[in-house]
Amino acid sequence: MEIKHKIWLEKNGRVVFGQGRDNLLKAIEECKSLNAAAKKLNMSYRAAWGRLKASEERLGIKLVERSSGEALRLTAEAKAFIEEFDRLERSIDTYLGEAGNRLKALHKSAGKPVTQQ
């Protein structure tokens, strides 16, 4: 038995950030290019660009900027956002792992006969 979860942030009912955006920004940081990041994630350039621009507009901050030589890099705000989102994911994973262990223990004990006193 496992607990599953998926976390994302919304603003006015529209996705702002989640695991997909997190992966996209990390791929941009690694590849220094939106096109290369999109290819790495098996998505179209247009889809990657659309998600990036939508997140920037909804958050009200720039997530990427051009460095010398036209390479893309993450802004300080994007790096801070990724770090906090990853911290949230780790905290939730830890909590859900512990809760899952407690639920498994309850499930195992549920099949045992109840002793009366």
Steps between C-alpha positions, in 0.01 A plus 500: 500500500633842402377857535522692171495875458554775249559861601461806284436868558210686342402863474144582404443136407796485259822305548793714609753237599528126552729207433491558123605863529761398757643245255491752215694763694757245613543384139544861386765549767680186384465549124523883490234492226123473493512295181749251646305484827178426309671221306643352818149490650344366179275801454460751222678834513162672476362311802814577704492866401128525580541351846800717578325820389176409680689440825691827466178694439306332782785535749583853389874424484754411234618141531767502229733754349754506222863496602795596286512284190118472489489205742199486730546495873263499793441819692571513872123502557457182295776325694341603831160381379641161394680462832185574700283275282751215537508557878119477505510175300760346733300600809182353356681181392640458852164558665316269259764228546454514876119507469516211254701293746244569772213405269679179394544407865129561563411295192717209615352507847144524363510135389584375847227394739402756757561383857229577750580599854 
